[in-house]
Amino acid sequence: MKVLLIDADSTIPNIALMKLSSWHKAMGDDIELVRANLPYYPNRKKVPFIAKGADKTYCSVIFEGNKDFVIGDDIVFGGTGFDLTTNLYYEIETCEPDYSIYPENDTSYGFITRGCIRVCSFCKVPKKEGYIHKVASVESIVRHKKTKFLDNNILSLPEHKEILAELVQKNIKCQFNQGLDLRLVDTENSELLYKMNYLGEYIFAFDNWKYRSTIEQKMLLLSWRKPYQFKFFVYIHSDMPLSETVKRVTWLKANQCLPYIMRDISCWQSKNSDFFVDLAAYCNQVNLFKKMEFTVFLEKRHKNKERIEKSKRLWNENL
């Protein structure tokens, strides 16, 4: 049987599709993976992908709305982007991921834990995965010289310090790339994070200006950090006060931390959509953010004086 696996919009190897590949290969089936590369951004052109020629077709969708651009008969869809209930069958979930379908990949991916203790309004994790719980060992995930763990809140697991200690003891080059909950940092786990063979920046979140004082207090426990070694996800929604968004960005720059703007889809329908685009373009390009101010960036980015002045005005009014 020929099985078609469609990766609609992942930017990293899709674990569910890799497990489906392992299971079907064990059944003697032929596997083909196709990456549709559909963008998250609603203002980007999306070219529909037409699935055909397979006896069985699966499609994994990360971002809401992209399902409509994968067309075909009897496609089995899954993915948090539109479906909070469908999961892999147990016999498939317990398969090892087949990394061979992503031959260019050199990194292991996986979840030590699923779920979270938080109930952030914009996050689907608690609805889909429930409360924090352990689902896999470190040993079962690591297959390459580099590993990126996809846990949503590893520091909220009661036994997380034992896991961090294991990563230190085994000198595993790794990163928790979905972010660490800075509110849960203490003296002990700070020391373990420092001792880890960490890959890239340590990632945290700064989703609301009201967390500033807590972040400042916790940063004192991370005094070992180097300039721009910390990156903060900065979630923005069109209904959030613009001043709080600007303040978060300026605070991070003043404290030599990197922001990564994560725009809610509502930002594209906002009257300030151009500003949000400019802000994300500035913050999410590390070298530009580090070496120039936002207003200078605008002058270099645009020739349209009206566009430059509008974004400058919104920035200056909300400092």
C-alpha positions as CSV (number, residue, x, y, z in Angstrom):
1,M,0.0,0.0,0.0
2,K,1.2,3.5,-0.8
3,V,0.9,6.0,2.1
4,L,1.2,9.7,1.6
5,L,2.2,11.9,4.5
6,I,1.5,15.6,4.1
7,D,3.3,18.0,6.4
8,A,1.1,21.1,5.9
9,D,3.1,23.7,7.8
10,S,5.7,22.4,10.2
11,T,9.1,24.1,10.2
12,I,10.7,21.2,12.1
13,P,10.3,17.4,11.6
14,N,6.7,16.5,12.4
15,I,6.7,13.8,15.2
16,A,3.2,12.5,14.4
17,L,4.1,11.9,10.8
18,M,7.4,10.2,11.7
19,K,5.6,7.8,14.0
20,L,3.0,7.1,11.3
21,S,5.9,6.4,8.9
22,S,7.4,3.9,11.3
23,W,4.1,2.1,11.9
24,H,3.3,1.8,8.2
25,K,6.8,0.7,7.2
26,A,6.5,-2.1,9.8
27,M,3.3,-3.1,8.0
28,G,5.3,-3.3,4.7
29,D,3.8,-0.1,3.2
30,D,5.6,2.4,1.0
31,I,5.9,5.9,2.4
32,E,6.1,9.3,0.7
33,L,6.4,12.6,2.6
34,V,5.4,15.9,1.0
35,R,5.9,19.3,2.7
36,A,3.3,21.7,1.6
37,N,5.1,24.7,3.4
38,L,1.9,26.6,4.0
39,P,2.6,29.8,5.9
40,Y,1.0,30.9,9.2
41,Y,0.7,34.5,8.1
42,P,-2.7,35.2,6.6
43,N,-1.4,37.9,4.3
44,R,0.9,35.5,2.6
45,K,-0.1,33.7,-0.6
46,K,-1.1,30.1,0.1
47,V,-0.9,27.6,-2.8
48,P,-3.4,24.7,-2.4
49,F,-1.8,21.3,-2.2
50,I,-3.7,18.6,-4.1
51,A,-3.3,15.1,-2.7
52,K,-3.6,12.2,-5.1
53,G,-2.1,8.9,-6.1
54,A,-2.0,7.2,-2.6
55,D,-4.0,4.4,-1.0
56,K,-3.9,6.2,2.3
57,T,-3.3,9.9,3.0
58,Y,-2.5,11.6,6.3
59,C,-2.1,15.4,6.9
60,S,-0.8,17.1,10.0
61,V,-1.8,20.8,10.4
62,I,-0.2,23.1,13.0
63,F,-1.8,26.5,12.2
64,E,-5.5,27.2,12.1
65,G,-6.9,27.7,8.6
66,N,-4.3,25.8,6.7
67,K,-6.4,22.6,6.6
68,D,-8.6,24.3,3.8
69,F,-5.5,24.4,1.5
70,V,-4.9,20.7,1.5
71,I,-7.4,19.1,-1.0
72,G,-8.1,15.5,-1.6
73,D,-10.4,12.5,-0.9
74,D,-10.4,10.6,2.4
75,I,-7.6,12.5,3.9
76,V,-7.0,11.8,7.6
77,F,-6.3,15.2,9.2
78,G,-4.8,15.9,12.6
79,G,-3.0,18.7,14.4
80,T,-3.6,21.2,17.1
81,G,-4.2,24.0,14.6
82,F,-7.8,22.9,14.2
83,D,-8.4,19.8,16.2
84,L,-8.1,19.4,19.9
85,T,-9.5,15.8,20.2
86,T,-7.8,13.6,17.6
87,N,-4.8,11.7,18.7
88,L,-2.7,8.9,17.3
89,Y,-3.7,5.4,18.2
90,Y,-1.7,3.9,21.1
91,E,0.2,1.4,18.9
92,I,1.3,4.3,16.6
93,E,2.0,6.8,19.4
94,T,4.4,4.3,21.0
95,C,6.4,3.9,17.8
96,E,9.8,5.4,17.5
97,P,9.9,8.4,15.1
98,D,11.2,7.7,11.6
99,Y,13.7,10.5,11.0
100,S,14.7,9.1,7.6
101,I,11.7,10.9,6.0
102,Y,13.4,14.2,6.9
103,P,16.9,13.3,5.5
104,E,18.3,16.9,6.0
105,N,17.5,16.9,9.7
106,D,20.3,16.7,12.3
107,T,18.4,17.2,15.5
108,S,16.2,15.1,17.8
109,Y,12.8,16.3,18.8
110,G,10.4,15.1,21.5
111,F,8.3,15.7,24.6
112,I,9.4,14.6,28.0
113,T,6.1,16.1,29.3
114,R,2.7,17.1,27.9
115,G,0.3,19.6,29.3
116,C,0.8,22.7,31.5
117,I,-0.3,24.1,34.9
118,R,-1.2,27.5,33.3
119,V,-4.5,28.4,31.6
120,C,-3.4,31.2,29.3
121,S,-6.3,32.5,27.2
122,F,-4.5,32.2,23.9
123,C,-3.0,28.7,24.4
124,K,-4.6,25.4,23.3
125,V,-2.2,23.2,25.3
126,P,-4.3,22.7,28.5
127,K,-7.4,22.0,26.4
128,K,-5.7,19.3,24.3
129,E,-3.1,17.9,26.7
130,G,-4.4,18.6,30.2
131,Y,-2.3,19.1,33.3
132,I,1.4,18.7,33.3
133,H,2.5,15.0,33.2
134,K,5.5,13.0,32.1
135,V,5.2,11.0,28.8
136,A,8.7,10.0,27.9
137,S,12.3,9.5,29.1
138,V,15.2,11.6,27.9
139,E,16.9,8.4,26.6
140,S,13.9,7.6,24.4
141,I,14.1,11.0,22.6
142,V,17.8,11.6,22.0
143,R,18.9,10.3,18.7
144,H,21.2,13.0,17.4
145,K,24.1,15.1,18.7
146,K,21.5,17.9,19.2
147,T,18.1,17.7,20.8
148,K,15.2,20.2,21.0
149,F,12.6,19.3,23.6
150,L,9.1,20.6,22.8
151,D,7.7,20.6,26.4
152,N,5.4,23.5,27.1
153,N,6.3,23.9,30.8
154,I,9.0,21.4,32.0
155,L,9.7,23.5,35.1
156,S,6.2,22.8,36.4
157,L,6.8,19.1,36.6
158,P,7.5,18.2,40.3
159,E,10.5,16.0,39.3
160,H,11.9,18.4,36.7
161,K,15.1,18.9,38.7
162,E,16.0,15.3,38.3
163,I,15.5,15.5,34.6
164,L,17.7,18.6,34.3
165,A,20.3,16.9,36.4
166,E,20.2,13.9,34.0
167,L,20.8,16.3,31.0
168,V,23.7,17.8,32.9
169,Q,25.2,14.5,33.9
170,K,24.9,13.1,30.3
171,N,26.1,16.4,28.8
172,I,23.3,16.4,26.2
173,K,23.4,19.4,23.9
174,C,19.8,20.5,24.0
175,Q,17.3,23.3,24.2
176,F,13.7,23.6,25.5
177,N,12.5,25.6,22.5
178,Q,8.9,26.2,23.5
179,G,10.1,28.2,26.4
180,L,10.8,27.9,30.1
181,D,8.4,29.4,32.7
182,L,10.6,32.1,34.4
183,R,8.1,32.3,37.3
184,L,9.2,28.8,38.4
185,V,12.9,29.5,38.4
186,D,14.6,29.0,41.8
187,T,18.2,28.8,43.0
188,E,18.5,25.0,42.3
189,N,17.0,24.8,38.8
190,S,18.9,28.0,37.8
191,E,22.2,26.3,38.7
192,L,21.2,23.2,36.6
193,L,20.2,25.4,33.6
194,Y,23.6,27.1,33.9
195,K,25.4,23.7,33.9
196,M,23.6,22.3,30.9
197,N,25.2,22.0,27.5
198,Y,22.6,24.4,26.2
199,L,21.8,24.9,22.5
200,G,21.3,28.6,21.5
201,E,19.3,31.0,23.6
202,Y,17.4,30.2,26.8
203,I,13.8,30.9,25.9
204,F,11.2,32.4,28.3
205,A,8.0,34.3,27.8
206,F,6.9,37.9,28.5
207,D,3.3,37.8,27.5
208,N,1.9,40.5,29.8
209,W,3.5,43.7,31.1
210,K,2.1,42.9,34.6
211,Y,4.8,40.2,34.9
212,R,7.6,42.7,34.7
213,S,8.3,42.8,38.4
214,T,8.3,39.0,38.7
215,I,10.7,38.8,35.7
216,E,13.0,41.3,37.3
217,Q,13.1,39.3,40.5
218,K,13.7,36.0,38.8
219,M,16.4,37.4,36.6
220,L,18.4,38.0,39.8
221,L,18.6,34.2,40.1
222,L,20.0,34.0,36.6
223,S,22.9,36.3,37.1
224,W,25.2,33.9,35.1
225,R,23.5,35.0,31.9
226,K,25.5,36.6,29.1
227,P,24.1,39.6,27.0
228,Y,21.4,38.5,24.6
229,Q,21.6,34.9,25.9
230,F,17.9,35.0,26.9
231,K,15.1,35.2,24.4
232,F,11.5,36.1,25.4
233,F,8.4,35.2,23.4
234,V,6.3,38.3,23.3
235,Y,2.7,37.5,22.5
236,I,0.6,40.4,21.1
237,H,-3.1,40.6,20.4
238,S,-4.8,43.5,18.7
239,D,-6.9,44.1,21.9
240,M,-3.8,44.5,24.1
241,P,-2.8,48.1,25.0
242,L,-0.2,49.1,22.5
243,S,1.8,50.8,25.2
244,E,2.3,47.5,27.0
245,T,3.6,45.9,23.9
246,V,6.1,48.7,23.3
247,K,7.2,48.7,26.9
248,R,7.9,45.0,26.8
249,V,10.1,45.4,23.8
250,T,12.0,48.4,25.2
251,W,12.5,46.7,28.5
252,L,14.0,43.7,26.8
253,K,16.4,45.8,24.8
254,A,17.4,47.8,27.8
255,N,18.2,44.5,29.6
256,Q,20.0,43.0,26.7
257,C,17.4,40.3,26.1
258,L,16.0,39.2,22.7
259,P,12.3,39.4,21.9
260,Y,10.5,37.2,19.5
261,I,7.1,38.7,18.6
262,M,4.3,36.2,18.3
263,R,1.3,37.9,16.7
264,D,-2.2,36.7,17.3
265,I,-4.1,36.3,14.0
266,S,-6.2,39.3,15.0
267,C,-3.2,41.6,14.4
268,W,-3.7,41.3,10.6
269,Q,-7.2,42.8,10.8
270,S,-6.2,45.5,13.2
271,K,-6.0,49.2,12.3
272,N,-2.4,48.9,13.5
273,S,-1.5,45.9,11.3
274,D,1.3,47.7,9.5
275,F,2.9,48.6,12.8
276,F,2.7,45.1,14.1
277,V,4.4,43.9,10.9
278,D,7.2,46.4,11.3
279,L,7.6,45.6,15.0
280,A,7.9,41.9,14.3
281,A,10.3,42.4,11.4
282,Y,12.5,44.5,13.8
283,C,12.4,42.3,16.8
284,N,12.6,38.9,15.1
285,Q,15.8,39.8,13.3
286,V,18.4,39.4,16.0
287,N,21.2,41.4,14.4
288,L,19.0,44.3,13.5
289,F,17.4,44.4,16.9
290,K,20.8,44.4,18.7
291,K,22.5,47.1,16.6
292,M,19.8,49.8,15.9
293,E,16.8,51.5,17.3
294,F,13.3,50.8,15.9
295,T,13.0,54.3,14.4
296,V,16.3,53.8,12.5
297,F,15.1,50.4,11.3
298,L,12.0,52.0,9.9
299,E,14.0,54.5,7.8
300,K,16.0,51.6,6.4
301,R,13.0,49.3,5.9
302,H,10.7,51.7,4.0
303,K,10.8,54.3,1.3
304,N,7.2,55.3,1.9
305,K,7.4,58.3,4.2
306,E,3.8,58.0,5.3
307,R,4.3,54.4,6.4
308,I,7.5,55.4,8.3
309,E,5.8,58.3,10.1
310,K,2.8,56.2,11.1
311,S,4.9,53.5,12.7
312,K,7.2,56.1,14.3
313,R,4.2,57.9,15.8
314,L,2.7,54.8,17.3
315,W,6.0,53.8,18.8
316,N,6.8,57.3,20.3
317,E,3.2,57.8,21.6
318,N,3.4,54.5,23.5
319,L,6.9,54.6,25.0
